[in-house]
Amino acid sequence: NREKCVVCKGRLFCGLSKCPILAQIKVQKRVSLDREFFGPSPSLFVGWKNYPYVYYGPLSLPFEDNAEIYDNPKLWYGEGFEEIINYRSSLIRSMERVRVDRENRIVEDVQEIVLSEKPVDIEVKLKKKPKFRILFSAVSQPMGPLGKIEELKITENPKISKKVDKVVNDDIKAENALDILYKEGYDVYSLTRFLSSGALGIEKKIVPTRWSITAVDDIIGKKLISEIKDFKIIDKYIVLSNSYLGNHFEILLIPKKWEFEILEAWIPNTFWTMGAKTINITSEYETYFGRKEYAIKQGGGYYAIRLAVLERLKELKRQACALVFREVTPDYFLPVGVWECRENVRNAEINSFDTMNEALSYIRSRLTTDFDLWKKKSVILNQETLESFF
């Protein structure tokens, strides 16, 4: 049932051990694979299956290169699917099964690698030659070849900033540590790595990669919501527009107190709607006072988009009610993670309008899905204060 696939997006709600749609993706081999290799490590990967016993280890290149771009989606914006897959399929996942609340030598080494300001060179010896396999997810970036660690050695001294070192060693909650570092200029991509590695918080627990991405977006998002509520409300209607990797965004900012809604339209023959006959639209909404339940219908994308919208409001130093129209087209033929939603909104073009009618007319002219279908699903568009515009 493709309607269920749109909501699930590989999270195995169907009860199967692996997603049959994700399993069909085939990627050409990009790198030469050996048991022993040397190269820079820009990040880590933590699995989620069999939690609290998870696969944990560094992501590294088997050759010398500027490794930062291989794990920083902020630098990928504007690249196509092929280049993104090229970056990710070049990184080898060296793994060891660990318990999330216990330290060992591998955990300590990986934390040093992850906390370093720049990627550090490592030597890796695997138990067997790694398998060329690419892991795709609707939340995290694609992950490359996999092998189990026999030996891991850091060959240069990691350079950890005083700011990061202090937060890691202070006895503070993970959410407070993330807030401090975000305000110091660390982007969510760095914060996700820090949290996932188990270096943050009082208990210092390891967090699976896909969970840490959404956790960081949610934690920082809530901090930003409390900030923008102190700003004045915008005095015009603002529309943010952008399209990238088959995802088209139109974001309407309305001169009202903070509320937030995402309307997500999946057109037939996208990655998750192949063979579908009708457009599938989902809605997730939160009031001025927030939401208690996880946004199950849209998953991590909801929190990534919300964060980026809040960042734009903070740039404007204004408060608004935000209504997001996300239209997913057949050009979206491969899941690459929620970063593409985040960067889509971060890079959106801004236009302002004097009236709601002007703003909605502009949005209607840019969307391909019938506007009546959007309205039927929307909470914000059906509020009494906006009824007069239809």
N, C-alpha and C positions, 0 to 999 in steps of 0.2 A: 504494500500500500504506500504509494508515493507521498500521500499527505502525511503519513506517519514518519516517513524518511526525512521530510523537510524539518520536522520538529526534532527528531532524533539526531541526525547528522553524525552518525557513527558512534553514538554513545551507548550502543548495544541495548536500547530499551526493548528490542525484539527478543532478547534472551539468548541470542546466538553468541558463540564464543568470539567471532570476528565479523566485521561488517562485510557483507557480500559485495557491496558497491565499491568500497575502498579496496577490497582485495583484487578487483579487476584492473586496477591501474598498473600499467607496465612502464618502466622507465629504463632507458638505455644506460648501460654501465659507463661511468664517467672517469673513474680513477683505478689505478693499478693497486690491487690489494695483497698485502703480505702480513705474516704474523707479527713482524717487528717493523716499526716505523718511527720516524722522528718528525716533529713539526709543531707549529703553534696551536694552542688551545684557546679559543675565544669564549667557551661556554661549557655547559653541561646538559645532560638529559636525565630526567628521573621518570621512570614509568609509573603507572597507576594500578596495574593489575596485581592482584594478590596482596594489596595493601594490608598491613603495615610492612610487609616484606617486599621491597621494590628493587628493580634494577636501577643502578646509580653509577654515574661515571662521566668522564670528560668527553666533550666533542673536540676533535682535533683534525688538522690537515696532515696528510702523509707527505707533505712537501712544504717548502718555504713560500710564504706569500703574505700579503697584508690581510691577516685573518679577521680583522674586525668586521669587514663587510659581509663575511659569511654568516654572521649571527646578529646583525643589526638591521632589522626591518626598516628603520627610519631612513637608512641609506638605499633601500631597495625601491623606494617610491618612484614610479615611472618605468621601472623594468617590466618586461613581459614574463609570462609563465616560464618560458624556457630558461632564461637567465637565473630566475629564482631557484628553479629545480637544479640548475647547474651548481649554484652555491651550496645548496643543502646536501646534494648527493655526493659532494666532495668531502664532507665532514664524516669521520668515522666515530661511531658510538662505541666506546670501550666501557664495558659494564661489569659490575659486581653486584650480587644480590646482598642488600643490607636491610637492617631494621631501621625504620625512620627515626627512632628515638635513641639510637646507640651510635657512638662514635667508633671509628676504627681508622687505620692509617689512610685508607683510600679516601674516606670522607674528609679527613683533615687536609690531605693534599688537594683534593678537588675544591674545597673551600678557599684555599690559598689561590688557586688558579682563577676562580670565579671573582674573588674580591680584588684581584690585581687591576690596576688602572689600564694596563695594556695586556694583550694576549702573551702568555709565556710559552716558551718551548718545552716540550715534554718528550720523553722516550717511552714507548709503549711496547710491551710484549704480550701478545694474546695467546690463549691456550690453543686456539685453532685459527686458521686463516679466516678472516671475517667474511660473512655472507653479504652479497650485494642485495640489499633489501631497503626500499624506501617506505617509511612510515608516514602516512598522511592523516591529518586530523582537521576537523572544522575549527579547532581552537588554536592549537600550536602550529608552529612552522613545520614543514616537512623535515623528516629526520633520515639520515643516511645509513650506510652499512653498519653492521652490528657484530661485535665480538666480545668474548669474556676475557677479563684481565688476568694475566699471570703476574706481570710486573708493571709498575708505573713509577716513573722517576721524573721529577721536575729538574730541568737542567740549567735554569737561571733563577735569580731571586725575584719573586713577585713584588711589584711595587704597589703597596696598599696605602691609599691616602689616609691622612690623620683623621679626616671626618668619618670615613668608613670604619676605620679601626676603632674609634671611640664608640660609635653606635653599636658595633658588634660586641665590644667588651663591656658596655654599660648594661646594667640589669633592667632593661626596659622591654615592654611588649613589642611584638613584631610590628603591629600597626603604627605605633608611635615612631619606631625606627624608620619605617617606610616614609612616613610623613616628614620627618626631619630631613632625610636624604633627598626626597622629591623637592623640598623647598631649597635645598642646596644645589639643585640643578641636575640631579640624576634622573634620567628618563625612566619610564616604566620598564623598558627592556632590561636595563641594568638591575632595577629593583626586583624584577621577576627572577633573575638569576640568583641574586642574593638570598631571596626568600626560599627558593627551591633548594638551594644548597644546604639549608639547615643552619646557616650562620646567624640568623636573626631571631629575636625573641628571648624570653626567659628560659623556655624549655629547649630551644635550639632544635626543633624538629625539622626533618627533611620533608619537603612538600612536592608531590608530583608536578611535573612541568605544566600540564594542562590546567591543574587546579591553581597553581601559583599565578598564572597569567590572569585568570578571572579574579582571583583574590586581590591582586594588586590594583586592577582596574576598579574594583568595587571599593576598596579601602580609600584609595586616593580620590575617587569620585565622591564619596561621602564627605571627605574633608573639604573638597571644593564646593559642594552644595552648601555647607554651613558658611563658607566664605561669601559666595555670591548672593546669599540671602540678605547680606548687609549692604549690597549695592542698590542703587536706584534702578527702577524698572525702565527698560528701553522706551524711547518716545516715538519710535517708528517700527514698521514691520520689516524684519530682516529675513532674507532668504540666502542660505548657503547652498551652493550647487557644485557637484563634481561627479565624474564617472571614471572608474579605473578597474581593470580586470573584470569587466562584466558586471560591476556593481555601480548602479546609478543612485545618487543621493540628492534629494531636495529637502532642506531642513528649514522649517518655518519657525521663526522666533516671534512670539506674540507679546505685545506690551501688557503682560499680566505677571502675577507672582509665579515663582517656580512651579512647574509641573513638567512631566516628561512622558512622551509616548513615542514608540517606534511602530510604524506600520511597515510590514515586510512582505513584499509581493514577489512570489517565485513564479516566473513565467515558465511555461512548458519547455522542456529540453535543456534546462540547466543541469549541472552535475547531479543534483538531488532530485530533479523532476523529469528525468529522461523518460519519454513515453507517456507523460501525463497529458491530459486533454484540456484541462482548465487551469486558470491562474489560481494559485493558493496564496491567500493573504492571512498573515497572523498579526496580532496586536499584543503589545506588552505596555503597561501604563503604570505610572506612580504619581501619587498626589504630592502636594507641598510637604507632607510629613513623611514621605518615603514609602518603601514597600517592605513587607516582612518576608514574602516568599521569593524564592529564586525564580528568575525569569526563564522558566523551563522551555517555553515555546521558541525562544530565540537564543538561549544559552549565552555563551561568552561574548557573542557579538553585541548583545544588548549593553553589557557593561563597558566594552571597548568604545562603542559609539557614544554612550553617555559621557564617558570621561572626556572624549575629544570635543563634544559640544560644550561641556563645562569649561574646558580650557579656552575655547573661543570666547565664552562669556567673560571669563576672567580677564582675557586680553582687552575686551571692551569695557571692563569694570562696570558691567551692567547685569541686571537680573531679567529673566524672561521665562515665559512658558514655551517649551520646545516640542515641536511635532516633527518627527523624522519620517520621511517617505524613502524607503529603501526598495529599489526595484532591481531584482537579480535577473539578468538576461542570459540567453544561451551562450554568450561569450564567456561566462563563468563556467568553465568546463573542468576545473581542477581545484580542490580545496587547498588553500595555502595558509590558513590560519586567520584569526580575527584581526591581526595587525593590518590587513588590507582595509578593513572597515575603519580602524582608528586613523590610519594615514590618509584615507580618502576624505574624511571629515576635517582632519587637520589642514589639509591642502585645498579645501573647498573655497571657491570664489564667492565673495560677498556682494549682495545687492540690497538696497533699502527701498522701501515703498511707503507712501503716505497712508494708504488704506489697505484693509484686509482684502478687499475685492481685487486690487491691483496685484497684491502678493499672490493670491490664489490663482489668478488668471495666468500669471507668469509660471507658476508651478504646473498648472494643468497643461500648458503649452509644451512643457518639457517631458512630462510623463507619457508613457505609451498605454498604461493600464487605465481603463475607464474610471473617471474620478468617483462615480457613484459607488463603485466597488470599494474604494478606499473609505469613503464616508460611512458605509454600512458597518465597517469594522472599528471605526475610530471612536474613542471616548471623548477626546478633546473637540473634534469637529461636531459632535452632537450635544455639546453643552448649550444650555439655554442662551448664554451670553453671545454665542456665535451662530445660533440658528438663523438669524436675520440675513446672513451672508449667502444662504442657499435658497 
